[in-house]
Amino acid sequence: MAEERKKQYLLGNAAIAHACLEAGVDFVSGYPGTPSSEVVDTLRGVKDPWYYLEWSVNEKVAFENAIGASWCGCRSIVTMKHVGLNVAADPLMTSAYTGVKGGFVVLSADDPFAHSSQNEQDSRMYAKFAQIPCLDPKDVQQAHDMMTAAWNISEKFSLPVLFRPTTRICHSKSDVALGEETPSPRKGEFVRDPKQYVVIPAHTRPLHAILTKKQAEVAKYLVEAGYNSATVRGERAVIAGGISAAYVEEILPEDISLITIGAYPIDADWLAEVVGKHTEVLVVEELMPVVEEAVRQVAGTVTVHGKLDGYLPHEGEFSTALVAKALLKAGYLKEDPFPPEKQPTAVAVRPPILCPGCLHRSVFYAMKKVFKDGVFPSDIGCYTLGLQMGAVDTTICMGASITVGSGIAHSCPETDVVSTIGDSTFLHTGVNGLINAVYNNTNQTVIILDNRITAMTGHQPNPNTGMTATGVESPKISLEELARACGVSFVESVDPYDLTDLLETLKAAKEKPGVKVIIAKQPCVIMNKRNGVKRSRYVVDAERCNKCGACIRYGCPALEIDENGAAVTTALCTGCGVCADICPAGAIHRGGARQ
C-alpha cells in the first residue's frame, strides 16, 4: 500500500511553492504581481535553501535569467502575474524554438474579474501563440500536483511549460496532500550549441519545424497523463476548463457527461471522439473561449453552447451559482440550486484608500495646488489611488506614466504634464521612457514616489531597497544619479512631509522647460511600523479649530469630524504632520502617545 501523503492546510500559492521544493527546483526568479507574489515570498522564507532565488527588476529580466539557468541543465521557474507575461513575451515566444535543457516553468497567474489588475487577459492564449504546454488547475490540490509534474513535462518535450493558476486558486486555502522536499543534486553547466541557442534565421527555420512536430505528441501525452479526461454518462455533456471544472462538479446531474480540460494543447482526435459521443455539449471556461473554439472545430453535427452563443459571459470570474444558471438555460438542470436570496441591508461603499501618513497623499495634494490645470498620467502601484484625489488621469501599464505623459506633452504643448511613478515601477520600465523624454526634448515633470519598497504587492525589496529577496545586502540604486545619467538636469529630492519645501520645488519645476525629475522620499508607513519606527501623533486644539474642513478634505483617514463639527485625529495617525501644515488656523500640533 502506498504511503499516505501528509496534508497541510495551505494557501494555493504556498502549495505551489511546496511543489517547487518537491520537484527539486534549482533557480527561482520573478517580479511581484498579485495574485502570484506569494510563491516567491514563500520560497524566499525557506531556511537554508539549496536553490538560487531572486526578485528581478522586471518580468523580462526574470524570464531571461530563468531560461539561462535552464540552458545550464537546472530546473528553473519564473513567476509573474498575467500582465507581466506581456513584458516577458519577447523571450517567451523564442524560447519555444530554442527549447530547454533543465525543466523550465513559467508561472503566469491570471486575474478574472480584475481583482487587482488593469485587464482580464487569458494566459492560455500566450501558450497557444508560443506553442508550449499549458497547465490549468481546477483546485489547489491539482495546482500542487501539476506544478510538481511540470518540470518532468518540460524536460520530456524540451519545452517551457506555462502554468496558469487564477486568483481563486492562488488565494484560496485547502487541505493539500504534500510530498517530500527533494533537494537538488544538479550542478549547472552550459554546453555550447549555437544551432540551438543562437536564433539567427538559418537556425530559426529548422527549430520552428521541430517545434511544430512536437505539438501532436504533447497533446496526446496530456490525455495519457490524465490532465484531459472524459466521464461519459449520457447524450449531453459539459466540457469544463480549469477552475470551472470544480464549479461544474459541485452541481452536475449524474446523467450528464463531464469532459475536463486541464492542459493544452488539446488532442483534436481525442476531443472529436469524446464530443462525438454526445448530441449536445455546454463549454464552461473563464475568459477566452479557448476550449469552445477547439470544440466547435471538431463538433460536426453536435450542438455546442458556451460563450459564443451567449450562454456564458466572456468576462469576469465564474462561480458555482453562475455556472448553475448556464446549466439551467441549457436544460441540464431542472431548477436553480441557488434561489435568489433576500437583498442584504445596504452598507456604505468603502473604496480602497491610501494609508494614513502615506507620502503619496501629500505629493498629490501639492501637485493639485501648483498644477491646477495640469494633466496627471500615473502608473501601477499604491499611488493609483490618487485617482480619488483627482491626481491620476491615466493608468495603462507599468512605466507608462512617463511615456504616455510625453505623448500628451508633445500633443498639447500648452498643458502642464506631471507624471507620477513609484521607485520599483520606475526601475521596472520607467527608465527607458525617461531617456526618451529627454532625448526628444519633452516639457514634462516626473515625480518618482520613492517609498523604498515594492509596496502594493506585499512589500518585496527592489534594487532601491538595498537588500535582495533573500535578505543579502546589495548596493542601493541612486535614483538621483540615475536620472542625471538619463540626461535630466533638474533633479531634486524632497521630503513629502515637508509641505512647504514640496510646494516650492514643484513651483520651481513648473517654471523650467524640459524634463524635470522630483524624487519624493519617505519610507512606506507600513514598513516603518513593522520596523519599529515611531512618530508622535498629532492632535487638534478644539478651541482653535475653526471647522473650515481643510484638513478633512486632505483625505487622511486619521482625521475625522467630532459631534461638534471640529476636526479630531484618531489612533490611526502616524505623525507625518502634513495636516498641521495645511491647517490655516494652526490648530493641529504634535502631541499624544508615540505610535
N, C-alpha and C positions, 0 to 999 in steps of 0.2 A: 504494500500500500504506500502510495506517495505521501511524503511528509506534508502535513497541512501547513500552509504558509501563515506566518504571523500577520495579524491585522492591526492597523492603526487608523484612528480617525484623523484624516488629513484634508487640508485644503488641496484642491485639484493641482495647483502649481507645485505644492510640496510633494505630492505623489509623483508628479512628472520629474521633479528633481531627484527623488529617490530612485526612480527608474534609471536615471543617468548614472547613478552610483552603482546600481546592479549591473549595468552594461559595461562598466569599466571605462567611463569617459576619460579622455586624456586632456582635452582642451575645451575650454568654455569661454565664449565671448558673447557680447550682446550690447544693446543700448536700451535703457529703461523705457518702457512704454506699457501703460495699462491696456489690457489685462495680463501682460506677460511677465512683469518685473520680478515677481516673487520666485521664479525659477532660479535665476542667478542669485537673488538675495538669499535663498535657501542654501544654495551650493557654496556661496562665499562664507556662510556661517559654519561650515563643517570644520571641525578641528583637525589639524594636521592632514590636509587633503593631499592626495597623490597627484592631482591634476593641476594644470595651469588654468587660471581664471582671470578675466579682466572685464571691466566695463570699458567699452571702446568709445571713441569720440563721436561716432555715428554708426548707422547700421551697415553702410557700405564698407567702412573700415573693419567693422566686426566680422562681416561675412568674409572679406578677403583674408583676414587673419586666420579664420577657421578653415577655409579651403586650403590655405598654405599648410596648416597642421595636417590636414587630411592627406595632402600630397607627400607628406613625410611618413605616412603609414599610421598616424594617430587617429583615434576616434574623437571627432570634434562635433560641437554643437554651437550654433549661433541662435540667439533669441531676440525677438523684436515683436512689436505689435504690427497689425496688418498694414498700416500706412508706412511703417518703417521698411516694409518689403519694396515699396516704391523706390526708396533711396538705394536699396541693395539690388535693384532689378538688373543693373548692368552686369555685374559679375554673376548673378543668378542665371541669366539666360545662357551665358557661355560656359558656365561650369557643368552644364548638362552635356556639352560637347566634350570637354576635357575629361569628364568623369572624375572619380575619386579613387584613392588607394585605401586609406583608412575610412571607416564609415563616417558619413557627414550628414547631420540632421539640421534642417533649417526650421526652427520653430517660429511660426507666424501666427499670433493669436488674433483671431477675428473678433469683432465687436458689434454683433447685430443689435439694433436699436441705438447704436452710437451712444452708449452709456458714458463714454469718456473719449470720444473721437470726433473727427471732423467729417467722416463719411462711414459708409457701411460696405466697403468693398469686400469682395469674396476672394480669399487667397487661393481657392481651388482653381480659379481662372489662371493664376500665375503658373500653377503646376501643369495645367493643360498647355499653356503657352510654351513653357520651357521643356515639356515632355519628360517630366520627372514624376516619380510616385508621390502620392499624397495620402496621408493617413488622417481620417476624420472621425475622432472617437465620439461615442454616444453617451458615455458617462465617465466618471472619474476613474473607476477601475479599469475600464478599457483604455483610457488615456495612459494610465500607468503601463499597462501590458503592451500597448502599441509602441510606446516610447522605448521600452526595453528591447523590443524586436526591431526597431527602426534601423539600428546600425547593421544588423545582420542583412536586412533587405538592401541597404545601401551598398554593403560590401559584395553581396551576391550579384548585383547588377552593375556595380561600379558607377552608381548614380547618386547625386544628392537626393535625400528624401525630405519632402515638405511635410511637416507635422502641424496640423491646423486645429488647435483647440479653440473654443469660443469662450466668451466671458462667462457663460453659465457653467462651463467645465472648469475654467481656471479658478473661479471664485466660489464654487460650491464645495461643501465638505461631505465626506463619505468615509465609511469603513473601507479600507483598501488592503487587500492581501498583498504583502510585500515579499520580495526575495532577499537574498543576502547581498550585501555590498561586495563588489569584486574589484579590488584594487588592480590597476592595470600593470601588466609586466612589460608593456611595449616601450620600445625606445625609438624615437623618431630618427629617420634617415631619408634624406632627399636623394633620389636616384634620377639623374638627368634623363629626360625623354622628350626632346624638343618636339617631335611629331605629335605628342600628346598634350603638352603644356604650352607650346608657343603657337598661338592661334592665328597664324598668317593664313591667307586664303588657300594656299596649296595644302595646308594641313586641315583647315576647317571643313572643306568639302567632303573628304572621306570620313571625318569624325561625325558629320551630320548624318551620313548614310548609316553609320554604325548605330547612332542614337535611334534612328527611325526603326531599324531592325529589332531593337530591344523592346519596343512597345508591346507587341503581341505576347512576348514571353513574360513581361512584367504583369500584364493584365491577367493571364492565365494563372500565374503564381498567386495573385491576390485572392482568387477564388479558391484555389487549392489550400491556401493558408487559413481560409475561413473568414477573411475580412469582408467579403461579399458573399452572402448566403441567401437561401430561399427556403421557406417552410410553406409548402403548398397544401391548402386546406379547402379550397373551393374555387368557384369560377371567377371570383373577384379578388383583387389583391391591392394591398398598399405597399408602395415602394418608398422606403424612408432612408434618408441620408443623415449621417452624423447624429447630433443630439436629438433630432426629430424622431429617430427610431425609438428613443426612450419614451418620448411622449406617446407615440403610437402604441407601444407595448402595454401601456397602462390601461388603455380603453378599447383595444381592438377586439371585436367579437371573434369567437372561436371558429366561425365558418368563413372567415376572411384570411386569405394567404398573406404572409409577410415576407417581403424581399428587402433585405437590409444591405445598404451600401455604406461601407466603412472605409473604402480605399479606392484610389483612382490611379491609372486608367481602368475603366470598366471593360471587361471582356465582352465584346459585342456578340459573339456567338453564344456565350452563356446567357447573356441578357435576353437575346432573342428567344432562346429556348424556354426560359422561365416565364417571360412575358407571354409567349405564345400558348401557354397552358391556361390562359385566362381570357375572359371576354371583355374585361374592363379593369383598369388599374387607376389608382389615385397616387400621384407622386407628391411626397411631403419632404421638403428641404427648405432650410433658411437661405435667404438672399437669392443668389442667381439660380436660374433653372438648369443647372449643370446636368443633374441626373435626368430631369424631364426631357431635355433635348436629346440625350442619348437614348432614352426610352422611345421617343417618337420616331427616331431613325430606324428602329427595328420592330416597331409595333405592328406593322401591317394593318390588319382589319381590327385589331384590338382598340377599344375606346380608351383614350388617355385623358385624365383630368389632372390639373395641377395649377401652376401659376399662369400658364399661357392661355387658359380659358377662364380665368377669374375665380377658381375655387380656393386659391390661397394667395396671399399678398407677396409681392416681390420684396417688400421692405420689412424691417422690424424683426424683433425676436419672437419666436413662437412659444407656445405654452400648451399644456395638455388641453386646456379649455378651447384655445384657438383651433387646435387640430380636431377636437371633437366637433366643432361647427362645420369643418370641411367634410368630415366623415358623415355628418348628418345631411349635408347638402347633397353628397354623392349617393345617399341612401344606404350607407354601410352601417349606420346606427339608426335605431327606431326612435330614440328620444335622446335629448341632450343630457348627459350625466352631470352637467354643470348648469342648473337652472339659474336664472337671474337672481342675484342677491339684492337685498334692500340696500339702497344707497347709504353709505355712512354719512354721518354728520360732517358737513364741510369744515375743513381746517384751513388755517391761514397758509398761503403759499410761502415756502421757505427756500428761496433760491440760495445757491452757494455764495458765500461772500469771502472777501479777504480777511485774514486773521487780524485780531487786534494788534496794532503795532507793526503791521506788515509795511515794509519800506515802499511797496508799490503804491499804496494809497496816497502817501504824501507826494510822490512823483506825479501821479495823475492829477491830484489837486493843483499842484503848481503848474503843470502843463496847461490845464484849462484856464488858469489865471493869466498866463503870459501869452499863450497862443489861442486867443479867444475864437478865432475863425479858422483855426488850423485843421488839417486832416491828419488823422492818427492811425496809421497802419500798425498792427501789432502782430503778435506771434503766438506760438503754442507754449503754454505754461500757466502757472497760477495767475499771472498778470492778465490773462484773457478776461478775468473777472472785472477788469477795468471797464468793460462794456457797461456795467451798471452805473458807472460814474460819467458816462459819455466820453470816455477817453480811448475807446477802441472802435475804429471804423472798419477795419478789415482784419480778417484772420483766415488764412487758407492752408498753410503748411509750414513746417519747420524752416526758419530762416527767411521767410517771405516778407517779413515786415520791412526789411531794408530794400529788397528788390522791388516789391510792389510800390513802396514809397518812392523809389527812384523813378518808376514809370509814371506815377502821379505827378511828381515834381517836374518832369520834363514836359508833361502834357498840360499842366496847369501852373505855369511859371510864376503867377502872381500869388499862389497859395503857399502858406507855410506848411511844410510836411514834417511831422515829428514821428519817427518810428521808435517803438519800444520793443526790446528783445532781452530775454534772460541770458545770464552768463553761459549756462550749459547749451542753450539753443544757439547762441552766437558762435560758440566753438563747434557746434554740430554742423550748421550750414549757413552761418551768417557772415563768415569772414570773406568768402568769395564775393558776396553781394556788396560788402563794404569796399572791397578793392574796385569792383565795377563802378560803384557810385563815384569814387574818387577819380578813377580813370576817365570817366565820362562827364566830369565837371558838374555834378549834381548839386543843387541847392537843397540841402536836407539836414535835419538834425536827427541824430541817432542816440537814443538813451539806452545804455546797457544796464539792466536791473540786476545788479550783482549781489545775490544772497549767498554765494559761495557753495551752492549745493544744487542738485537736481531735485527740486522740492516736490513738485506735483506728483511724481511717480513713486514717491516713498523715500526721499532724502538719500539718494545714491550719490556718491562722490563723483566729481568730474575733474578734468585737468586743472581747474581753477581752485580746487579744494585743497590740494597739497597732499592728497592721500589716495592710494589706489583702492580698488574694490576689496582687496584682501588686507587693507589696513597698513600697507607699507608706505612710508613717507616718500613723496615724489616732489619734484620742483613745481612750484606754483607758477602758472602762466600769468604774466603781467598783461592784463588787458590794455593798460595804458600804452605799453611799449608795442604791443601787437597792433593797436590802432594806428600808432605813429608809423610803424613799419608798412602799413597799408597805404600810407601817404597822407593821412589826416594831420593837419597842422593844429587845429583847435581840438585839443583833448583835455578835458577837465574831470577830476574826480570830486564828488561831493558826498557829504553825509545827508541822506534824505531826511534825517531827524532835525537837521538844522534848516528850517524852512526859509529863513532869511537868505542864507547863502545859496540855497537851491534856487530860489526865485531870481536872485541876481545873476547866477550862472546861466539860467535859461534865457534871461533878457540879453545877456552878452552874446549868446549863441544866435539869438534871433537877428541881431544886428550884423552878423558876419555872413559873407557869401560862402558858397562851397559846402563841403561836408563837415559837420561838427559832431564830435562824439563826447557825450557826457556819461560818466560812469557813476551811478548811484550805488554806494557801497554800504551795506548793513547785512549782517548775518540773518538768516531766516529765524524768526522769533521762536518757532518750534524747536529748532536746533539749539538756540540759546537756552530754552527751558530744559531740554534734555541734558545740556552740558553744564547746568547749574548757574548760568549767567543770570543775575538778578538786577533789576532796577526798581527803585521806589515807585510806588503808584502815584498817580496824580489825583487830586481831589478838587472839588468845586466849592468855592466860597458862595453859599446860597445867598448871602446878603449882597454880594457884589454882582451876582448873575442877573443880567437884565432880560433874560428869557428871549434873546434875539434868535436863538436856534442855529447860529453859525456853526457851533461845534457839532450839533446833531446832524446838520446837512453834510458834514465831512464824511459821515457814514461809518465811523468806527463802532463796532458792536459793543465796546466797553462803555459807551456813553448812552444814557437813557434820560428820559424826562420824568421827574417825580410828580406826585399828585398836585403840586402847586405850579407846575409848568416850568420849573427850574431844571437845569441840567444836573446830572449826577453821574459819577463814574462808578463802575462795578468792579467786582473781583477779577473781571477779565482783563483789566488794564495791565499792560506790560511795561508802562513807564517810558514810552517813546517821547512824550512831551509835545507832539505836534499840535495837539488841541490847545495847549497853552499859548502857542504862537498865534493860533487862529482867533482865539477869544478876544474880541475888541474891548471888553470890559476888564480884562486882566483878572478874571475870576477863577482861573484854573492855575493851580500851583502844585509843586511836588510835595508829597506828604503821605502818611499812611504806611501800612506794612510793606516790606520788601517782597517782591514776587519772584 
